[in-house]
Amino acid sequence: MDQSPDFESVLEDYPVRLQNFEGPLDLLLHLIKKHEVNIYDIPIAVITEQYLEYLELMQELDLDMAGEFLVMAATLIHIKSRMLLPRPDPAQENPEEDPRDALVRRLLEHQKFKAAAELLHERETLRSAQWIRPDERVAPIAGEEYEPEIEVDLFSLMAAFRSVLERARHRPRVPLPGEQVSIEARIEQLLERLSETTACGFDDLFLDASSRADLIVTFLALLEMIRLKLVRVFQSGPFAEIRVYKRARPADAPRPIGDPDEPKERHD
């Protein structure tokens, strides 16, 4: 791993906050959908392994993870260990509950409330008409075949970023000066690139990144741009190509971390 002390200071000076993104149950739902498995019969070993890989990447990115992500990791490991024990005879009077059942109930409840929240958000967006994607303008021309894009969640972005990291491992290394670009400077570079086009492919954002550290800074810059409401990211369907659109920043957008006018968090 080619992370220098300069790179470590970049991450310490500009922490990316996750409160506007998703939690551990959303990550589990993402993995279940990705592997196309039955939520009532979760392959706990596979899902636990994938969850821990995402957790490792989040730790490498130095994301501000809530403790609930670690609690869920411990829960999954506990369930996995129970699944390895001999199963009791189902014919006995009081058969033991499947160790996955409590998790399934939580996932189903979370899925229900998430769907309700998304419906309310869609209605609010339609009422306010704050922002229209360029492809929506051609919807009447395209007819019934037109399929509107959906907004991308955090874990779909992380899955795409993992693919970028994997491909970068097989690229020939190019020795370059060790100066590390800051996240603020990278945001400016990405915004300038987006100003030249209607939209940009997710992978295109990383074309000029020459090291793993550069790739990570680029990804963190994208997350911060989403938080600041400078861009929105969409795809035509689950696991389809991700597109990044620049947007006019609304008046209620959060301020950059470290901005002197940023409201201070209260600790009552």
C-alpha positions in Angstrom: 0.0 0.0 0.0 1.6 3.3 -1.1 0.2 5.7 1.5 2.7 8.3 2.7 2.5 10.4 5.8 1.3 13.3 3.6 -1.6 11.1 2.5 -2.4 10.3 6.2 -2.5 14.0 7.0 -4.9 14.7 4.1 -7.4 12.2 5.6 -7.0 13.6 9.2 -7.5 17.2 8.1 -10.6 16.4 6.0 -12.8 13.7 7.6 -15.7 12.6 5.5 -18.9 12.2 7.5 -21.4 9.5 6.9 -24.5 10.7 8.7 -26.1 11.7 5.4 -25.5 8.3 3.9 -26.6 4.8 4.9 -26.2 2.4 7.9 -25.2 -1.2 8.4 -28.7 -2.6 7.6 -28.6 -0.7 4.2 -25.2 -2.4 3.5 -26.7 -5.8 4.3 -29.7 -5.1 2.0 -27.2 -4.0 -0.7 -25.3 -7.3 -0.4 -28.4 -9.4 -0.4 -29.6 -7.6 -3.6 -26.2 -7.9 -5.2 -26.0 -11.6 -4.7 -29.7 -12.1 -5.5 -30.3 -14.3 -2.5 -33.5 -14.9 -0.6 -33.7 -12.6 2.4 -35.4 -15.4 4.4 -32.5 -17.7 3.7 -29.4 -15.5 3.9 -26.0 -17.3 3.2 -24.5 -15.9 6.3 -20.9 -16.9 5.6 -20.9 -15.2 2.2 -22.7 -12.1 3.4 -20.4 -11.8 6.5 -17.3 -12.1 4.4 -18.5 -9.4 2.0 -19.6 -7.1 4.9 -16.2 -7.3 6.5 -14.5 -6.5 3.2 -16.7 -3.3 2.9 -15.8 -2.5 6.6 -12.1 -2.9 5.8 -12.4 -0.5 2.9 -14.4 2.0 5.0 -11.6 1.9 7.6 -8.9 2.4 4.9 -10.9 5.4 3.6 -10.9 6.7 7.2 -14.7 7.3 6.9 -16.4 8.5 10.1 -18.1 5.1 10.8 -20.6 4.9 13.5 -20.1 2.2 16.1 -23.2 0.4 14.8 -21.3 -0.8 11.8 -18.9 -2.6 14.1 -21.7 -3.9 16.3 -23.3 -5.4 13.2 -20.0 -7.0 12.2 -19.9 -8.6 15.6 -23.5 -9.7 15.2 -22.8 -11.3 11.9 -19.8 -13.2 13.2 -21.8 -14.4 16.1 -24.6 -15.6 13.9 -22.1 -17.3 11.6 -20.5 -19.2 14.6 -24.0 -20.4 15.7 -24.7 -21.6 12.2 -21.7 -23.8 12.4 -23.0 -25.7 15.5 -25.0 -28.9 15.0 -28.6 -28.1 14.3 -31.2 -29.4 16.8 -33.8 -31.9 15.7 -36.8 -29.9 14.2 -39.2 -32.5 15.5 -38.5 -31.6 19.2 -41.1 -29.8 21.2 -39.4 -26.4 21.4 -37.1 -26.1 18.4 -34.4 -23.4 18.7 -35.0 -20.3 16.6 -32.8 -20.0 13.4 -30.0 -17.6 14.5 -30.8 -15.5 11.3 -34.4 -14.9 12.2 -34.0 -11.9 14.4 -31.7 -10.3 11.7 -34.3 -11.0 9.0 -37.0 -9.3 11.0 -34.8 -6.2 11.4 -34.0 -6.2 7.7 -37.7 -6.5 6.7 -38.7 -3.7 9.1 -35.9 -1.5 7.9 -36.8 -2.2 4.3 -40.4 -1.2 4.9 -39.5 2.1 6.6 -36.9 2.9 3.9 -39.4 2.4 1.1 -41.9 4.7 2.9 -39.1 7.4 3.4 -38.1 7.1 -0.3 -41.8 7.5 -1.4 -42.1 10.7 0.7 -38.8 12.0 -0.7 -39.9 11.4 -4.3 -43.2 13.3 -3.6 -41.3 16.2 -2.1 -38.9 16.3 -5.0 -41.8 16.4 -7.5 -43.5 19.2 -5.6 -40.4 21.3 -5.3 -39.0 20.5 -8.7 -35.6 21.5 -7.4 -33.5 19.7 -10.1 -34.2 17.9 -13.3 -31.7 15.5 -14.9 -30.9 16.2 -18.6 -32.2 12.8 -19.6 -35.7 13.6 -18.2 -36.1 16.2 -21.0 -36.1 13.5 -23.6 -38.5 11.2 -21.8 -41.6 12.3 -23.8 -39.7 11.7 -27.1 -38.3 8.3 -26.0 -41.8 7.0 -25.3 -42.6 3.9 -23.2 -39.1 2.4 -23.7 -37.6 5.2 -21.6 -36.3 4.1 -18.2 -35.5 7.0 -15.8 -32.3 6.8 -13.8 -32.2 6.1 -10.1 -30.0 7.8 -7.5 -27.0 5.8 -6.4 -26.5 4.9 -2.7 -23.3 4.8 -0.8 -22.6 1.1 -1.1 -23.2 1.0 -4.8 -20.5 3.7 -5.0 -18.2 1.7 -2.8 -18.8 -1.4 -5.0 -17.9 0.6 -8.1 -14.8 2.0 -6.3 -13.7 -1.5 -5.3 -13.7 -2.4 -9.0 -11.6 0.7 -9.8 -9.1 -0.4 -7.1 -9.0 -3.9 -8.4 -8.3 -2.7 -12.0 -5.6 -0.3 -10.8 -3.7 -3.2 -9.3 -3.1 -4.6 -12.8 -2.0 -1.3 -14.3 1.8 -0.7 -14.7 3.2 1.5 -12.0 4.3 5.0 -13.1 6.9 6.7 -10.8 5.7 10.3 -10.1 6.6 13.0 -7.6 5.2 12.2 -4.1 3.2 15.4 -3.6 -0.3 14.5 -2.4 -3.2 16.6 -3.7 -5.7 17.7 -1.0 -9.4 16.7 -1.0 -10.3 20.4 -1.5 -8.0 20.7 -4.5 -9.3 17.5 -5.9 -12.9 18.7 -5.6 -12.0 21.8 -7.7 -10.3 19.6 -10.3 -13.4 17.4 -10.6 -15.8 20.3 -10.8 -13.8 21.8 -13.6 -13.9 18.5 -15.5 -17.7 18.3 -14.9 -18.2 21.8 -16.2 -17.0 20.7 -19.6 -19.6 18.0 -20.1 -23.2 17.2 -19.3 -22.3 14.2 -17.3 -19.2 12.1 -16.5 -18.9 8.3 -16.0 -17.8 7.2 -12.5 -14.7 5.4 -13.8 -13.7 8.5 -15.8 -13.1 10.5 -12.5 -10.2 8.2 -11.8 -8.4 8.2 -15.1 -5.7 10.7 -14.0 -5.1 9.0 -10.6 -1.7 7.4 -10.6 -1.6 5.8 -7.2 -3.9 4.1 -4.7 -3.7 7.2 -2.5 -4.8 9.3 -5.5 -7.7 7.0 -6.1 -8.8 7.2 -2.5 -8.6 11.0 -2.4 -10.7 11.1 -5.6 -13.4 8.9 -4.1 -13.5 10.9 -0.8 -13.7 14.1 -2.9 -16.7 12.7 -4.7 -18.4 11.7 -1.4 -17.8 15.3 -0.1 -19.2 16.8 -3.3 -22.4 14.7 -2.8 -22.6 15.9 0.8 -22.2 19.5 -0.3 -24.9 19.0 -3.0 -22.5 19.9 -5.8 -23.2 16.8 -7.8 -25.7 13.9 -8.0 -25.0 10.4 -9.1 -27.4 8.1 -11.0 -27.5 4.8 -12.8 -30.1 3.3 -15.1 -30.6 0.3 -12.8 -29.0 -1.8 -10.0 -25.3 -2.3 -10.7 -25.5 -0.5 -14.0 -23.0 2.2 -15.1 -22.8 5.1 -12.7 -23.0 8.7 -14.1 -22.1 11.9 -12.2 -24.0 15.1 -12.9 -22.9 18.6 -11.8 -25.8 20.6 -10.2 -26.4 24.1 -9.1 -25.8 24.2 -5.4 -29.0 24.9 -3.5 -29.1 27.6 -0.8 -29.6 25.0 2.0 -26.5 23.0 1.1 -24.1 22.0 3.9 -20.9 24.0 4.1 -17.4 22.5 3.5 -15.8 21.0 6.6 -13.6 23.6 8.2 -15.6 26.5 6.8 -15.6 29.3 9.4 -19.3 29.9 8.8 -20.2 26.2 9.3 -22.6 25.8 12.2 -21.0 24.3 15.2 -22.3 20.9 16.4 -24.0 21.0 19.8 -23.1 18.6 22.5 -25.9 18.9 25.0 
